[in-house]
Every structure is written in structure tokens, then in C-alpha cells.
Amino acid sequence: MHETAALRRLLIVDPCDDCHRLLPGLESAGWDVRSCSLDLALEHRCDVGLLRLQDSHLRHPDAVKDMIKRSNTEWIAVLNAEQLRMQNVGDFVCEWFFDFHTLPFDVSRVLVTLGRAFGMARLRGGKGAVQVDGLEHELLGDSRPILELRKLLGKLAPTESPVLIRGESGTGKELVARTLHRQSQRCEKPFIAINCGAIPEHLIQSELFGHEKGAFTGAHQRKVGRIEAAHGGTLFLDEIGDLPLELQANLLRFLQEKHIERVGGSQPIPVDVRVLAATHVDLEKAIEQGRFREDLYYRLNVLQVVTAPLRDRHGDLSMLANHFSHFYSLETGRRPRSFSEHALAAMGRHNWPGNVRELANRVRRGLVLAEGRQIEAQDLGLQGLEPEEQPLGTLEDYKHRAERQALCDVLDRHSNNLSVAAKVLGVSRPTFYRLLHKHQIR
């Protein structure tokens, strides 16, 4: 059992005779070696890949790029000296591969490179391959706020009650709404989202409730509104605090009576939807100022979810950054990149006012601008950013802040291995857990 766990998996794609001659040395060095053709590479799990580049790969590199992007591991190119001199081959190899070897092999150098690639693959892999499905960005993580959020959503999703989702911009409020819908009994029915702050005020009545043909100038045919389109499913009203007062009254009437009337119509239309609403503004303050109806507030705020800002999700930063690096590599056509120590430190110091959305945009920018093998702080636009000055306090205050900051910093870099995190801080693992509990981190 122990020997199997210690094996390092190597996949050789499109192997040549020189590759086959490597096998005895690789196996004696502890590598579990498999081989296959390029089109079957993604069917095999591996820690490191060795790809014998053919002329056809170099003429049509998209298949190689697609395989590397989707494999989430480190690849080493094998080619002959003549191929390396071909136009653009050097740039292609440097962009997409961890390293390369020219034939014939220097066996000792190959073993060293494979060892380094294995170490890098383990660092990049963390807790396994990141699923790039476009849905789970902000709910990735193991921090205390995200664990509590997932637990809460599991409780709220099966109910039919309205939910008010509160949190700063960029913290994933729509994702929370989609998760509630996906885990509910309405998951097979429509999920309809409307941003109440993004639709012109003179159109929002028609957008929400629909209109009949001839209801107003330009209404050439009947239009089904967003509420009616969500029948049987979930209606998500984003930025509900921006809804005009007149529409607030109409929405309240719908919530009470469970039916709507299209603009220009007189026939009540029954609609069965679960309503989820989200806001980043202080609705209680808006009520005091007469900008939001108190009765609507109580109708929407039956259950409540609060999304945590990124600065409070200690330990999730590097995981999310690596996830976005993989996700946006598909869009930019560039190889997923890891982050330098300096970039990780800069991200740890940054306050992230734009939260996860800001992180996604900075990583997207970093992938485009990065010139080396890693994304640097300047690629993220974080070069030169200094931590905000802390207010003066007692010596105990300084000690407390320093201890907490040390825990946050080490989690941002080593969240996938708490034993390493404890070792970096020079404390035992039980002490490390005690400190996390003391500072309410995780």
C-alpha cells in the first residue's frame, strides 16, 4: 500500500524509441510509466507528462494546447535539434511546457527535470484538479465564511421562502442565488435574473410584468415579462434597492396576491415563483430615507444570507487565483500560470475592495501580460501597493494584529498543506489549530 502511494505517475505521449529506452531507469527511480497517443492523453491520470513533439504537432499546435490546458499538470517536451530551430517552435515550447529535452536523452538530466516538474505539479494541483465549469468560482474555498455559507445554503435551498442576499459588490451574490435554485426542488424550472439597477426606469415595468400588444407606442406584439417567464422556477432580483418606489408597490402586490397583470392588460395571470433578492446597499437606511418600502423589505427578508468579502476569506485567495488562472487560460489561449512569491505577497497585502470579481479581473489581466513562467505582482497591477496604515494601539494590540496577519499570510500561500503552514510559522500543528480558533480563522 505504501509503495503504491509513493509511485509518481508519468505519462509518455506519442513515445519514440528513445523514450522506450528510458523506461528501465524511470521505473527503478520510482516512476509508474504509461504511454498513449495524444488523442487519448486526457483519459489517463498522471503527475507529469512527457510529450514527443511530432512535426504535425508543430504545424497544428491547437490539439497540444487544448490537451495541456485541460490536463492540469506539468508537461515536458521532447524534440530533436532540427525541430527546435523551426520558426516559432521556441516560443511555443517556452509558453506551453515546463521544460524540454532534445534527443538523444541525457538520462540524469531527464530524471532531475521530472522531479522538479513533479514538485511543481503537486504545488499547482493542491487539492486536485480545479473544475472549470464557470459556476463555482466564488464558492470555492475552505475558509470559515465559505464553509458556513455552503452549510447555510444547504438548509435554505429546499424551502420556498424568499431569501434576501446581502454583501459587498463582487462577493458572488448572484452565484448564491443560482446555488439556491440549483439545490432546490425548482432546479428543473427556469432561473430568471434581472438587475433592477441596469434597466432604464421607463422600461422596467414592461420588463418585469410584460405588456400587451398596443399597450404603448412601439408595443407591436405581446411581451412576456421576467416574472411570468420564471413561472415554476426562481426569480432573482439583483440590486433590489435600486427598484423605483412605484415598481416596489407593484412587486409587493404580486408577492401578496401571487398574480400579475401585463401592462395594458386587465386579466390577472397566476404566477408561481420563488423570489430571491440581492443588494449591496443598506436597506434599513434606505427605508429611513423613504427610498425603500418597509412592507416590501419584510416580504423579501424572510430568510437572509450575507456573503463575506474576500479580505475575510483567509486561505481562499491562492486557491481562487489559481482557479481563475486555469479558467481564463481557455479564453486567452495562454498556458495556465502559477504566481510568484512576490505576487502572492502583494495579493495578501491588498484589501480587495472589488472582492472576487476584482481578483478574477486582475488574474485575467495577469495572464495576458505575464512574460515569464509565473505571474508577477506588476502583471496583476499590484506592484508598489503598500498595506494600509494601522491605527496605533497597545503593545497587546500590535501582538494580536501581527499574530493574525502571520496566520493569514501563511494560509494564503500554503492553504493546501496545513502541516507546511505550521512549520513555516515554527509552531506545532495543534498550536497552529489553536491559533486559528483563537483568531476565528477557518
C-alpha positions as CSV (number, residue, x, y, z in Angstrom):
1,M,0.0,0.0,0.0
2,H,2.8,2.4,0.9
3,E,4.7,1.6,-2.2
4,T,1.7,2.3,-4.4
5,A,1.1,5.6,-2.7
6,A,4.7,6.6,-3.3
7,L,4.6,6.0,-7.0
8,R,4.8,9.0,-9.3
9,R,2.7,8.7,-12.4
10,L,4.4,9.6,-15.7
11,L,2.5,9.6,-19.0
12,I,4.5,9.5,-22.2
13,V,2.5,10.7,-25.2
14,D,3.4,9.6,-28.7
15,P,6.6,7.8,-27.5
16,C,9.6,7.2,-29.7
17,D,12.3,4.5,-29.5
18,D,14.4,6.8,-27.3
19,C,11.5,7.2,-24.9
20,H,11.1,3.5,-24.6
21,R,14.8,3.1,-23.8
22,L,14.2,5.4,-20.8
23,L,11.7,3.0,-19.2
24,P,14.0,0.8,-17.1
25,G,15.8,3.9,-15.5
26,L,12.5,5.7,-14.9
27,E,10.8,2.7,-13.2
28,S,13.8,2.0,-11.0
29,A,13.6,5.7,-9.9
30,G,10.0,5.2,-8.7
31,W,8.0,6.3,-11.7
32,D,4.9,4.5,-12.8
33,V,5.1,4.9,-16.6
34,R,2.2,4.7,-19.1
35,S,2.1,5.7,-22.7
36,C,-0.6,6.6,-25.2
37,S,-1.4,8.7,-28.2
38,L,-2.2,12.4,-28.0
39,D,-5.9,11.9,-28.6
40,L,-6.1,9.6,-25.5
41,A,-3.9,11.6,-23.2
42,L,-6.8,13.1,-21.1
43,E,-8.1,9.6,-20.3
44,H,-5.0,8.9,-18.2
45,R,-4.4,10.5,-14.8
46,C,-0.7,11.5,-14.4
47,D,1.5,13.7,-12.3
48,V,3.9,14.6,-15.1
49,G,3.7,14.3,-18.8
50,L,6.4,13.7,-21.4
51,L,5.3,14.6,-25.0
52,R,7.3,13.6,-28.0
53,L,6.5,16.5,-30.3
54,Q,6.0,15.5,-33.9
55,D,6.2,17.8,-36.9
56,S,2.4,17.5,-37.2
57,H,2.0,18.8,-33.7
58,L,4.2,21.8,-34.5
59,R,2.3,22.6,-37.7
60,H,-1.1,22.3,-35.9
61,P,-0.4,23.0,-32.2
62,D,-4.0,23.6,-31.1
63,A,-4.6,20.0,-30.1
64,V,-1.5,20.1,-27.9
65,K,-2.5,23.4,-26.4
66,D,-6.0,22.1,-25.6
67,M,-4.7,18.9,-24.0
68,I,-2.2,20.8,-21.8
69,K,-4.9,23.4,-20.7
70,R,-7.3,20.6,-19.7
71,S,-4.8,18.3,-18.0
72,N,-3.8,20.4,-15.0
73,T,-0.3,19.1,-14.8
74,E,3.2,19.8,-16.0
75,W,4.4,18.8,-19.4
76,I,7.9,18.3,-20.8
77,A,8.5,18.5,-24.5
78,V,10.8,16.1,-26.3
79,L,12.0,17.1,-29.8
80,N,15.1,16.9,-31.9
81,A,17.5,19.8,-32.6
82,E,16.3,20.4,-36.1
83,Q,12.7,20.9,-34.8
84,L,13.9,23.3,-32.2
85,R,15.3,25.5,-35.0
86,M,12.0,25.7,-36.8
87,Q,10.2,29.1,-36.8
88,N,8.2,29.9,-33.7
89,V,8.9,26.5,-32.1
90,G,11.0,28.0,-29.4
91,D,8.2,30.4,-28.4
92,F,5.6,27.6,-28.4
93,V,7.7,25.3,-26.2
94,C,8.6,28.0,-23.7
95,E,4.9,29.1,-23.5
96,W,3.3,25.7,-23.0
97,F,5.9,23.4,-21.5
98,F,7.6,23.2,-18.1
99,D,10.8,22.2,-19.8
100,F,12.1,20.5,-22.9
101,H,14.7,17.9,-23.8
102,T,16.4,17.3,-27.2
103,L,17.2,13.9,-28.4
104,P,19.2,11.8,-27.6
105,F,18.3,11.9,-23.9
106,D,20.7,12.9,-21.1
107,V,19.1,10.4,-18.7
108,S,20.4,12.1,-15.5
109,R,19.1,15.4,-16.6
110,V,15.7,13.9,-17.5
111,L,15.3,12.5,-14.0
112,V,16.2,15.9,-12.4
113,T,13.6,17.7,-14.7
114,L,10.9,15.1,-14.0
115,G,11.5,15.5,-10.2
116,R,11.2,19.3,-10.5
117,A,8.1,19.0,-12.7
118,F,6.5,16.6,-10.2
119,G,7.1,19.1,-7.3
120,M,5.6,21.9,-9.4
121,A,2.6,19.8,-10.4
122,R,1.9,19.0,-6.7
123,L,2.0,22.7,-5.8
124,R,-0.3,23.7,-8.7
125,G,-2.6,20.8,-8.2
126,G,-3.2,21.5,-4.5
127,K,-6.4,19.5,-3.6
128,G,-6.8,18.1,-7.1
129,A,-7.8,19.4,-10.5
130,V,-9.9,22.5,-10.5
131,Q,-13.2,22.0,-12.2
132,V,-13.6,24.8,-14.7
133,D,-17.3,24.9,-15.2
134,G,-17.9,28.7,-14.9
135,L,-20.3,28.2,-12.0
136,E,-18.4,27.6,-8.8
137,H,-15.8,30.4,-8.8
138,E,-16.7,32.2,-5.6
139,L,-17.9,29.2,-3.6
140,L,-14.5,27.5,-3.9
141,G,-12.6,27.6,-0.7
142,D,-12.2,26.2,2.8
143,S,-12.3,29.3,4.9
144,R,-14.7,29.6,7.8
145,P,-17.1,32.0,5.9
146,I,-17.3,29.9,2.8
147,L,-17.9,26.7,4.8
148,E,-20.6,28.3,6.8
149,L,-22.1,29.8,3.6
150,R,-22.3,26.4,1.9
151,K,-23.9,24.8,5.1
152,L,-26.5,27.6,5.2
153,L,-27.4,27.3,1.6
154,G,-27.9,23.6,2.0
155,K,-30.5,24.4,4.7
156,L,-32.3,27.3,2.8
157,A,-32.4,25.8,-0.7
158,P,-35.2,23.2,-0.1
159,T,-37.6,25.9,1.3
160,E,-40.0,28.0,-0.6
161,S,-39.4,31.2,1.4
162,P,-38.0,34.4,-0.1
163,V,-34.3,35.0,0.6
164,L,-32.5,38.4,0.8
165,I,-28.8,38.1,-0.1
166,R,-26.6,40.9,1.2
167,G,-23.0,41.7,0.7
168,E,-20.5,43.9,-1.0
169,S,-20.2,44.2,-4.8
170,G,-18.2,41.3,-6.3
171,T,-18.8,38.8,-3.5
172,G,-20.9,36.4,-5.6
173,K,-24.5,37.2,-4.7
174,E,-25.9,36.0,-8.0
175,L,-23.8,32.8,-7.6
176,V,-25.5,32.3,-4.2
177,A,-28.9,32.7,-5.9
178,R,-28.1,30.3,-8.6
179,T,-26.8,27.8,-6.0
180,L,-30.1,28.1,-4.0
181,H,-32.0,27.4,-7.3
182,R,-29.8,24.5,-8.3
183,Q,-30.2,22.8,-4.9
184,S,-34.0,23.4,-4.7
185,Q,-36.9,21.4,-6.0
186,R,-37.4,24.0,-8.7
187,C,-34.0,23.2,-10.3
188,E,-35.5,21.8,-13.5
189,K,-37.6,25.0,-14.0
190,P,-36.3,28.5,-15.1
191,F,-33.9,30.7,-13.2
192,I,-34.6,34.3,-14.3
193,A,-32.3,37.1,-13.2
194,I,-33.0,40.8,-13.6
195,N,-30.7,43.6,-12.5
196,C,-33.0,46.3,-11.2
197,G,-30.3,48.9,-11.5
198,A,-29.3,48.2,-15.1
199,I,-32.7,48.6,-16.8
200,P,-34.0,52.1,-17.7
201,E,-36.8,53.2,-15.4
202,H,-39.3,53.7,-18.2
203,L,-38.8,50.0,-19.3
204,I,-38.6,48.2,-16.1
205,Q,-42.4,47.9,-15.6
206,S,-42.6,46.1,-19.0
207,E,-39.5,44.0,-18.3
208,L,-40.9,42.7,-15.0
209,F,-44.6,42.3,-15.8
210,G,-44.7,42.2,-19.6
211,H,-47.1,44.1,-21.9
212,E,-50.0,43.5,-24.3
213,K,-49.9,44.4,-27.9
214,G,-50.6,48.1,-28.4
215,A,-50.1,48.9,-24.7
216,F,-47.9,51.8,-25.7
217,T,-46.1,53.3,-28.7
218,G,-43.8,50.6,-30.1
219,A,-45.6,47.7,-28.4
220,H,-46.2,45.8,-31.7
221,Q,-46.7,42.4,-30.0
222,R,-47.4,40.8,-26.7
223,K,-44.3,40.5,-24.4
224,V,-44.0,38.0,-21.6
225,G,-42.3,39.7,-18.6
226,R,-39.4,38.3,-16.5
227,I,-41.8,37.3,-13.6
228,E,-44.1,35.4,-15.8
229,A,-41.1,33.7,-17.6
230,A,-39.9,32.4,-14.3
231,H,-43.2,30.5,-13.6
232,G,-42.5,27.3,-11.7
233,G,-38.9,28.4,-11.1
234,T,-36.9,31.1,-9.4
235,L,-36.9,34.9,-9.9
236,F,-33.7,36.7,-8.8
237,L,-34.0,40.4,-8.4
238,D,-30.4,41.8,-8.2
239,E,-29.8,45.3,-6.7
240,I,-33.4,45.4,-5.4
241,G,-32.5,48.7,-3.6
242,D,-32.4,50.4,-7.0
243,L,-36.0,49.5,-7.8
244,P,-38.2,52.7,-8.2
245,L,-40.8,53.2,-5.5
246,E,-43.8,52.7,-7.9
247,L,-42.4,49.4,-9.0
248,Q,-41.8,48.4,-5.4
249,A,-45.6,48.7,-4.8
250,N,-46.4,46.6,-7.9
251,L,-43.9,43.9,-6.8
252,L,-45.3,43.9,-3.3
253,R,-48.8,43.4,-4.7
254,F,-47.5,40.4,-6.7
255,L,-45.9,38.9,-3.7
256,Q,-49.1,39.2,-1.7
257,E,-51.6,38.1,-4.4
258,K,-49.4,35.7,-6.5
259,H,-50.6,37.0,-9.8
260,I,-49.6,39.8,-12.2
261,E,-51.2,41.9,-14.9
262,R,-49.3,42.8,-18.1
263,V,-49.0,46.5,-18.9
264,G,-52.1,47.3,-21.0
265,G,-53.9,44.2,-19.8
266,S,-56.7,43.6,-17.3
267,Q,-56.6,39.8,-17.0
268,P,-54.8,38.6,-13.8
269,I,-52.2,35.9,-14.6
270,P,-51.3,33.5,-11.8
271,V,-47.5,33.0,-11.4
272,D,-45.7,30.6,-9.1
273,V,-42.1,31.6,-8.4
274,R,-39.7,31.7,-5.6
275,V,-38.3,35.2,-5.2
276,L,-34.6,35.8,-4.3
277,A,-33.4,39.4,-4.0
278,A,-29.9,40.8,-3.5
279,T,-28.5,44.2,-2.5
280,H,-25.2,45.8,-1.6
281,V,-26.9,48.9,-0.1
282,D,-28.1,49.4,3.5
283,L,-31.9,48.8,3.0
284,E,-32.7,49.8,6.6
285,K,-31.1,53.2,5.9
286,A,-33.0,53.4,2.6
287,I,-36.2,52.8,4.5
288,E,-35.4,55.7,6.9
289,Q,-34.7,57.9,3.9
290,G,-38.0,57.0,2.2
291,R,-36.3,55.3,-0.7
292,F,-37.4,51.7,0.0
293,R,-40.8,50.4,1.3
294,E,-40.7,48.8,4.7
295,D,-43.5,46.4,3.9
296,L,-41.6,45.1,0.8
297,Y,-38.5,44.8,2.9
298,Y,-40.2,42.4,5.4
299,R,-41.7,40.4,2.5
300,L,-38.3,39.9,0.9
301,N,-36.3,39.5,4.1
302,V,-37.9,36.3,5.4
303,L,-34.5,34.4,5.2
304,Q,-31.2,36.2,4.9
305,V,-27.7,35.3,3.5
306,V,-24.7,37.5,3.9
307,T,-21.7,37.0,1.6
308,A,-18.3,37.6,3.1
309,P,-15.8,40.0,1.5
310,L,-12.6,38.4,0.1
311,R,-10.5,40.1,2.7
312,D,-12.2,37.9,5.4
313,R,-11.8,34.6,3.5
314,H,-8.4,33.8,4.8
315,G,-6.7,30.9,3.0
316,D,-9.0,31.1,-0.1
317,L,-7.1,33.7,-2.0
318,S,-4.4,31.5,-3.6
319,M,-6.9,28.7,-4.4
320,L,-9.2,31.2,-6.2
321,A,-6.3,32.9,-8.0
322,N,-5.1,29.5,-9.4
323,H,-8.7,28.6,-10.3
324,F,-9.1,31.8,-12.4
325,S,-5.6,31.3,-13.9
326,H,-6.9,27.9,-15.3
327,F,-10.3,29.3,-16.2
328,Y,-9.1,32.3,-18.2
329,S,-6.3,30.4,-19.9
330,L,-9.1,28.9,-22.0
331,E,-10.2,32.4,-23.1
332,T,-6.7,34.0,-23.6
333,G,-5.2,30.9,-25.3
334,R,-2.3,31.0,-22.9
335,R,-0.9,28.3,-20.6
336,P,-2.2,28.5,-17.0
337,R,0.4,30.1,-14.9
338,S,1.2,30.0,-11.2
339,F,2.1,33.0,-9.1
340,S,5.5,34.2,-7.9
341,E,6.2,34.6,-4.2
342,H,6.2,38.3,-4.7
343,A,2.8,38.2,-6.4
344,L,1.3,36.1,-3.6
345,A,2.7,38.5,-1.0
346,A,1.2,41.5,-2.9
347,M,-2.2,39.8,-3.2
348,G,-2.0,39.1,0.6
349,R,-1.4,42.8,1.3
350,H,-4.1,44.0,-1.0
351,N,-7.5,44.8,0.6
352,W,-9.6,43.7,-2.4
353,P,-12.3,46.4,-2.4
354,G,-13.8,44.7,-5.6
355,N,-13.7,41.3,-3.9
356,V,-13.7,38.1,-6.0
357,R,-14.7,40.0,-9.2
358,E,-11.6,42.2,-8.8
359,L,-9.4,39.1,-8.2
360,A,-10.8,37.5,-11.4
361,N,-10.2,40.6,-13.5
362,R,-6.6,41.0,-12.1
363,V,-5.7,37.4,-12.8
364,R,-7.2,37.7,-16.3
365,R,-5.0,40.8,-16.9
366,G,-2.0,38.9,-15.4
367,L,-2.4,36.0,-17.8
368,V,-2.3,38.4,-20.8
369,L,0.7,40.5,-19.5
370,A,2.9,37.8,-18.0
371,E,6.1,37.2,-19.9
372,G,7.8,34.7,-17.7
373,R,6.7,31.3,-16.4
374,Q,4.9,32.9,-13.4
375,I,2.5,35.8,-13.0
376,E,4.3,38.6,-11.2
377,A,2.8,41.4,-8.9
378,Q,3.2,44.0,-11.7
379,D,1.2,41.8,-14.1
380,L,-1.6,41.9,-11.6
381,G,-1.4,45.7,-11.2
382,L,-0.4,45.3,-7.6
383,Q,3.2,46.5,-7.8
384,G,4.1,49.1,-5.2
385,L,0.8,48.7,-3.3
386,E,1.5,49.0,0.4
387,P,-0.7,47.8,3.3
388,E,-2.9,50.5,4.8
389,E,-1.6,52.1,8.0
390,Q,-3.0,50.5,11.1
391,P,-4.2,52.8,13.9
392,L,-1.9,53.0,17.0
393,G,-2.8,50.8,19.9
394,T,-1.4,49.0,22.9
395,L,1.5,46.5,22.7
396,E,-1.0,43.7,23.0
397,D,-3.0,45.1,20.1
398,Y,0.2,45.1,18.0
399,K,0.9,41.5,19.0
400,H,-2.6,40.4,18.3
401,R,-2.6,42.0,14.8
402,A,0.8,40.6,14.0
403,E,-0.2,37.1,15.0
404,R,-3.4,37.3,13.0
405,Q,-1.5,38.7,9.9
406,A,1.1,35.9,10.1
407,L,-1.7,33.3,10.1
408,C,-3.5,35.0,7.2
409,D,-0.2,35.3,5.2
410,V,0.8,31.7,5.6
411,L,-2.7,30.4,4.8
412,D,-2.8,32.5,1.6
413,R,0.4,30.7,0.5
414,H,0.0,27.2,2.0
415,S,-3.8,26.7,2.4
416,N,-3.5,23.2,0.8
417,N,-1.0,21.9,3.4
418,L,-1.5,23.0,7.0
419,S,1.5,21.0,8.2
420,V,3.7,23.1,6.0
421,A,1.9,26.2,7.1
422,A,2.6,25.3,10.8
423,K,6.2,24.5,10.0
424,V,6.7,27.9,8.3
425,L,5.5,29.6,11.4
426,G,7.6,27.4,13.6
427,V,4.8,26.0,15.7
428,S,3.3,22.6,16.1
429,R,0.2,21.6,14.2
430,P,-2.0,21.6,17.4
431,T,-0.7,25.0,18.3
432,F,-1.5,26.2,14.7
433,Y,-5.1,25.0,15.0
434,R,-5.4,26.6,18.4
435,L,-4.3,30.0,16.9
436,L,-6.7,29.6,14.0
437,H,-9.5,29.1,16.5
438,K,-8.3,32.0,18.7
439,H,-8.5,34.4,15.8
440,Q,-11.6,32.8,14.3
441,I,-9.9,32.0,11.0
442,R,-11.5,28.9,9.3
